[in-house]
Amino acid sequence: ERSGGLWSDVGSVVPGLAQQVAVMRAGTTAAEEVAAAAVEAVRPAESIDLDVDGQALDLAAIAAAADPLDRLVAQLASARARLDDATDTWVLPALRSRVARVDSALVEAMDAVELAATGARAVPDLLGHDAPRRYLVLLTTHAEARSFTGFPGNYAVLRFDDGDFSLEEFGRSGDINERLPDSGVEFVDLDEYVEHYAEFGVAEDWRNVPISPDFPTVARAASQMYAAGGGTPVDGAMSMDTTVLAALLTFTGRIEVPDTDVELGRRTAEQFLLLDQYVDLEADSDDRVDALETVAKTALERLERSDIPGIGDLRRVLGPLIADRHLQFVSFDGGSDFLDAVDLSGRVAPVDGDYLSISTTNASGNKLDQFVRQDVDYRVDWDPRSGRISATATITLVNDAPDGGLPDYVIGSSLPTPQPLGSTRTYVSVYTPWRLVSATLDGERVGLRSDVEFDRSAYRTMVPVGSGERGVLTLELEGSLVAGEPYHLLVQPQPSVRPGIFGVQIASTEPLDARSVVGPACVPERALLRCEPGPSTTPIEVQVAAENPGVSTPEEK
């Protein structure tokens, strides 16, 4: 109303002032159109009841939201174009800065609405709108590390039929192993997986399948193994670790452990599943396995009968667990783009500049990883003019496991050669785009196995660490980015019971542009970028540009 009054009519013909009025009119007109499109987009959501007793989700209503959301995206794009057309060199700095903030908000809104539209199309199919969907579920623990997914002690099959779900099957890892052919599984379209991990018995033992850090790969291998053991082929796979199982008790209520006086709730379940079960019950007995199976099965059965949680509750309880990869979900038939976008798929990200990820797998056959902390220090020297990179990655495994006082099942070893109680052997894989110059283990030069996996290098070795000790693996790396381009780092960390500390430091040969910094608590100091150390289980993304990113030679230019 204010931009359409008499003053603006006069102002629109006054040189200099006319440009300011045009921008404000463009902004208000765009806002009105966006608001109208937004009302239309949210109207289908009014019929979606996500907190109903004994009813399935209304997937048709979710699907109906897709087209209005698409129109809202188009309207947001139109608003950006309208503002851009109205903004020229005569716009005052104060108004230009406000337009820039609005443009940034429009971009953010477009990304969110595009994701919502993608979800409105993907979710109904994922939850069995047109045909029932069946998903294999790996129930895992990080007390015995198997890369990013964890040790799969149990499995389940969930069936989704037009928004309703049911528990179709539940069993132990041993059940699948017993049904496998004597020759194991002939994996299909998993050549890279077989090349790198066949020696670890992935084709013969379900418990070793999650050794890859890429959950889509793990999902296909596990599903093929399940089918080879007589299971009906599934439409995808999920993984839920003990953290997720404990979180589900928020919705299902407390669960009694059979033949004990133990009652598990949201705050006590994870400690019991990780350690107390081995102390309170005989560690390697069928009674313990039966009790654990009952807890997991009961939680899923109660979830099946419970009210569907509201979106707010689901985000509050499960959102952080998805971000840290405690919960993963892959569909073999559609929906992959959406699951990737919401960080549910557990996919190894493509390399875009610098990249670092450390995968660890327990090679001792015990439950010691709940006592092991992984600290990482990553230091980079970067020449923006040439793009040259030299980096040092230091991975420290700190073993705080006791050497007594707990069952051998927890702190002992299943290896043929005995090892001291409380000791662990960890198979470490370091993923990076750079070339390995040298490596040391506890200060001594060591040769690492070198593979190429997921279009990047993977450097691997076994790291033994005794009770109360630490193992330090250091890699010296070098490589090159595109000359003159900003530096970008993505860190994909492995979930663990005991998060360590991850620190990043980037030293540049040129002064850094403080306005270009993206990253968690990253502070530029002229030519040095220090990022405040944070939990080693939280994904990290860092980006920075040089003030003068010119290339150093005529040939490079």
NUTORVEX-91644 format. One record per residue (C-alpha): residue in three letters; z, y, x. Coordinates in steps of 0.001 Angstrom, whole numbers, plus 500000, padded with zeros to 6 digits. Example, Ala and Ser with C-alpha at 12.3 -4.5 7.8 and 13.67 -1.06 7.14 Angstrom:
ALA507800495500512300/SER507140498940513670/
This chain:
GLU500000500000500000/ARG500867502411502780/SER497569501838504620/GLY495593502523501454/GLY497025505935500577/LEU495576509437500802/TRP496623509907504425/SER494596506883505500/ASP491525508058503599/VAL491712511330505515/GLY492573509582508772/SER489593507258508492/VAL487214510180509159/VAL489215511816511959/PRO487911510753515395/GLY490561508881517367/LEU492777508375514309/ALA490047506456512458/GLN490258503544514894/GLN494021503216514334/VAL493601503255510543/ALA490824500635510743/VAL493074498269512685/MET495933498669510194/ARG493613498139507234/ALA492124495059508898/GLY495623493720509512/THR496885494254505968/THR493720492841504398/ALA493907489780506646/ALA497593489336505805/GLU496868489411502075/GLU494127486789502419/VAL496260484548504637/ALA499180484763502197/ALA496953483723499291/ALA495556480773501260/ALA499080479770502296/VAL500255479665498673/GLU497320477402497822/ALA498035475167500836/VAL501700474546500030/ARG501197473962496307/PRO500369470208496712/ALA503621469770498657/GLU505624470678495530/SER504826467240494087/ILE505934465347497220/ASP509514464112496783/LEU510780462840500125/ASP514324462077498984/VAL513997459636496117/ASP515973456504495358/GLY514029453253495379/GLN510584454865495180/ALA507693454977497590/LEU506356458133499194/ASP503655459838497116/LEU500830459385499626/ALA498182460703497220/ALA500001464045497088/ILE500176464150500895/ALA496421463446501148/ALA495707466178498572/ALA497201468777500920/ALA494489468263503571/ASP491687470415502085/PRO493910473435501246/LEU495335473267504756/ASP491788473306506163/ARG491063476432504128/LEU494228478040505480/VAL493071477316509043/ALA489734478986508261/GLN491541482002506807/LEU493729482328509898/ALA490608482217512077/SER489020484871509889/ALA492108487057510281/ARG491871486802514062/ALA488189487740513985/ARG488856490677511642/LEU491528492083513959/ASP489385491510517031/ASP486441493373515487/ALA488669496326514557/THR490308496602517966/ASP488318498601520534/THR489030500769523552/TRP490210503684521366/VAL493193501821519937/LEU496521503224521138/PRO498540500998523520/ALA501487500748521082/LEU499222499446518313/ARG497224497251520695/SER500404495503521861/ARG501374494800518252/VAL497914493416517531/ALA498286491158520596/ARG501586489826519246/VAL500009489185515851/ASP497073487393517500/SER499476485162519429/ALA501319484349516186/LEU498012483565514437/VAL497015481152517221/GLU500387479429516972/ALA500059479220513189/MET496523477800513450/ASP497721475045515793/ALA500559474147513435/VAL498415474137510305/GLU495626472138512009/LEU498240469546512970/ALA499540469508509384/ALA495993468969508075/THR495439466144510546/GLY498726464595509457/ALA497849464919505771/ARG494764462798506445/ALA496353460334508873/VAL499780459616507359/PRO498580458107504043/ASP496390455589505888/LEU499136454828508408/LEU501551454083505555/GLY499198451823503618/HIS497673454136500995/ASP494341452324500659/ALA495411448933502015/PRO498696447435503300/ARG499467448004506991/ARG501555445677509189/TYR503148446828512432/LEU504768444816515186/VAL508077446372516294/LEU509524445874519785/LEU513314446275519675/THR514231447233523225/THR517036448260525563/HIS516972450360528724/ALA519994448515530092/GLU517314446371531767/ALA514440448683532654/ARG510874447778531730/SER509063450989532552/PHE509005453482529662/THR509515451035526784/GLY512478448929527902/PHE513392445244527680/PRO512217443715524351/GLY514973441314523292/ASN513911441136519626/TYR510879441873517504/ALA510151442603513858/VAL507130443051511604/LEU507173445915509106/ARG504787446049506155/PHE503782449392504612/ASP502185449272501175/ASP501248452595499537/GLY504248454432500966/ASP506816451660500522/PHE507915449469503417/SER509519446057503795/LEU510815443867506629/GLU508383440950506755/GLU509592439088509852/PHE512381439272512439/GLY512861437177515572/ARG513800436872519248/SER511602437259522301/GLY512174433570523051/ASP510641432630519697/ILE507315434162520760/ASN507441432587524231/GLU508034429125522736/ARG504957429406520521/LEU502575430506523285/PRO499907428151524682/ASP500891426515527983/SER498181428524529733/GLY499545431817528433/VAL497512434567526769/GLU493923435567527503/PHE494160439319527024/VAL491098441079525581/ASP489973444570526732/LEU493019444925528984/ASP491381444380532370/GLU493304447129534193/TYR496602445858532765/VAL495876442303533900/GLU494718443499537336/HIS497976445316538064/TYR500558443195536273/ALA499362439561536017/GLU501566438658538988/PHE504629439609536914/GLY503939436963534285/VAL502856439331531514/ALA500575436652530035/GLU503372434056529876/ASP506563435974529093/TRP506932438459526216/ARG509895440093527994/ASN507657441392530803/VAL504876442825528635/PRO506266446429528624/ILE505907446828532404/SER503105449389531904/PRO504141453047531331/ASP501376453447528711/PHE502571452334525271/PRO499080451935523728/THR498440449372526495/VAL501806447684525879/ALA501166447675522125/ARG497836445871522481/ALA499222443326524948/ALA502282442610522786/SER500193442317519617/GLN497747439920521260/MET500657437823522548/TYR502218437785519068/ALA498914436614517550/ALA498459433987520284/GLY501825432566519251/GLY500665432081515675/GLY501482435493514236/THR499132437185511786/PRO497203440010513531/VAL498822443414513045/ASP497461446949512583/GLY499530448558515327/ALA502878448473517067/MET506101450443517442/SER508987450392519872/MET512577451292518992/ASP515289451255521648/THR519074451150521213/THR519211454952520871/VAL516896454804517840/LEU518749451835516317/ALA522028453749516585/ALA520400456849515050/LEU519178454829512058/LEU522810454139511130/THR522914457814510104/PHE520826456750507095/THR522047453163506567/GLY525802453493507065/ARG528157451475509274/ILE527485447802510083/GLU530032445061510804/VAL529356442771513776/PRO529606439147512572/ASP532693437145513617/THR534381440218515133/ASP536506443122513924/VAL533922445548515337/GLU532267448015512973/LEU529365450034514332/GLY528546453616513398/ARG526176456277514682/ARG528462457161517619/THR529605453657518615/ALA526510451495518135/GLU524662452375521332/GLN527648451686523620/PHE528103448302521943/LEU524425447405522198/LEU524191448474525858/LEU527407447004527264/ASP530298446124524964/GLN528473443205523360/TYR528467441414526726/VAL532210442034527160/ASP533445441438523598/LEU531274438356523080/GLU530382435618525551/ALA527522437190527494/ASP525016434341527602/SER526026432618524350/ASP524059432069521167/ASP526898433786519256/ARG526200437059521079/VAL522462436810520499/ASP523068435992516809/ALA525393438997516451/LEU522932441384518075/GLU520117440039515929/THR522213440498512788/VAL522998444126513637/ALA519345445035514219/LYS518088443083511220/THR520750444519508915/ALA519889448073509963/LEU516199447558509134/GLU516962445784505850/ARG519316448560504751/LEU516752451182505698/GLU514304449337503464/ARG516700449665500494/SER518016453162501281/ASP516893456521499927/ILE513935457926501831/PRO515434460578504161/GLY514233464155503766/ILE511903465663506343/GLY514674467937507629/ASP516995464982508235/LEU514250462946509904/ARG513374465832512232/ARG517025466468513096/VAL517844462835513858/LEU514584461417515223/GLY512794464501516612/PRO514611464567519982/LEU514225460793520304/ILE510447461034519841/ALA510187463783522461/ASP512028461572524976/ARG510004458441524035/HIS512831456368522570/LEU510568455835519546/GLN506843455069519981/PHE504090454233517493/VAL500455453192517967/SER497843452428515326/PHE494825450289516184/ASP492761451604513273/GLY492823455382512828/GLY495533458002513153/SER495605458008516970/ASP494845461743517286/PHE497765462616515027/LEU500187460237516763/ASP499128461673520140/ALA499583465248518877/VAL503156464625517688/ASP504052462756520915/LEU504650459466519118/SER502008457330520814/GLY503651457116524242/ARG500268457553525871/VAL499987458410529585/ALA498652461975529565/PRO495346462821531299/VAL495549464599534642/ASP495052468350534373/GLY495948469771537781/ASP499132468277539237/TYR500940465331537656/LEU504028463266538446/SER505597460295536728/ILE507979457645538042/SER508156454238536384/THR510945451772537218/THR511327448109536262/ASN514365445905536815/ALA513489443034539162/SER516987441496539286/GLY517238440064535783/ASN520498441839534916/LYS521664444719532711/LEU522510447118535543/ASP520122449950534713/GLN522684451518532399/PHE524602452347535598/VAL521606453608537598/ARG520688457299537716/GLN517314458602538916/ASP517233462036540588/VAL513872463577541509/ASP513110466564543725/TYR509480467724543782/ARG508419470448546244/VAL504865471763546391/ASP503090474023548890/TRP500021475605547270/ASP497257477774548694/PRO495615479462545662/ARG492639480689547709/SER491591477254548921/GLY493319475135546265/ARG494967472986548952/ILE498154471157547953/SER500801469428550023/ALA503796467983548187/THR506985466042548815/ALA508405463821546076/THR511924462515546695/ILE513197459863544276/THR516875458937544582/LEU518256455901542726/VAL522052456171542448/ASN523745452857541559/ASP527196453397540040/ALA527559449794538866/PRO530850448064539738/ASP530855444968541933/GLY533295443181539625/GLY535120443323536313/LEU532032442697534153/PRO530215439477533222/ASP527710438140535759/TYR525105438450533008/VAL525474442226533394/ILE526094442784537125/GLY524822439501538591/SER521234438343539028/SER518892435690537710/LEU516946435603540991/PRO516723432254542849/THR518230433931545915/PRO521752435196545143/GLN522465438899545596/PRO525833440714545686/LEU527386441574542333/GLY526515445072541218/SER523304445147543277/THR519909445897541828/ARG516292445581542897/THR514002448129541238/TYR510211448060541233/VAL509213451723541531/SER505741453109540697/VAL504932456764541463/TYR501934458203539584/THR500164461221541114/PRO496617462550541586/TRP497249463130545313/ARG496622461071548442/LEU499610459462550140/VAL500151460696553699/SER503347458779554473/ALA506462457340552847/THR510025456538553838/LEU512720454402552233/ASP516246455400553233/GLY514768457346556156/GLU512655454470557518/ARG508840454470557369/VAL507587452094554693/GLY504168450960553501/LEU503508451281549768/ARG501149449303547607/SER498361451651546467/ASP496555451184543144/VAL494410453311540856/GLU495652453212537259/PHE494887455606534375/ASP492514457536536679/ARG495251458473539169/SER496992456915542140/ALA499976454613541684/TYR502142454007544771/ARG504576451101544412/THR507426449431546242/MET510664447513545694/VAL513862449532546156/PRO517101447519546597/VAL520348449414545963/GLY523833447971546356/SER526867448727544216/GLY528070452283544841/GLU525050453043547011/ARG521808454973546692/GLY518195454335547627/VAL516010457271548636/LEU512211456962548443/THR510254459935549822/LEU506486460409549523/GLU504448462986551451/LEU501299463822549481/GLU498245466037549827/GLY495228466993547767/SER493286469910546360/LEU492988471869543119/VAL490050474077542125/ALA490118477178544346/GLY491250480303542519/GLU492539478437539437/PRO496203478528538266/TYR498590475754539288/HIS499531473376536463/LEU502088470540536651/LEU502937467939534000/VAL505886465579534477/GLN506175462556532165/PRO509637461038532687/GLN510874457567531824/PRO513664457213529237/SER516938455919530680/VAL520550455379529694/ARG521862457729532400/PRO519652460802532862/GLY519483462170536376/ILE518330465586537578/PHE514717466706538064/GLY514050469750540224/VAL510721471535540861/GLN509833474164543457/ILE506356475632544110/ALA505733477701547236/SER502513479739547322/THR500648481392550174/GLU499976484316547779/PRO502340486396545607/LEU502773484860542154/ASP502006486554538844/ALA505364486547537024/ARG503623487048533645/SER501736483754534035/VAL504793481504534401/VAL505237478672531916/GLY508099476256532442/PRO511761475472531767/ALA513942478159533392/CYS511315478824536080/VAL511889482051538010/PRO509251483497540393/GLU510433485119543630/ARG507293486714545059/ALA505518483645546478/LEU508117481051545401/LEU508684479531541960/ARG512031477806541419/CYS512625475825538236/GLU516214475221537198/PRO516975471488537604/GLY517120469713534254/PRO517561466196532829/SER515195463706534438/THR514368462238531010/THR512918465462529542/PRO509157466151529869/ILE508348469150532061/GLU505276471371532063/VAL504933474181534622/GLN502075476654535063/VAL501735479671537340/ALA498906481824538700/ALA498607483916541847/GLU498339487683541624/ASN495206487551543780/PRO493597484144543277/GLY490430484968545251/VAL488854482085547167/SER489018482069550950/THR485439481425552092/PRO481938482491550991/GLU481020478833550430/GLU483982478260548103/LYS483286481540546323/
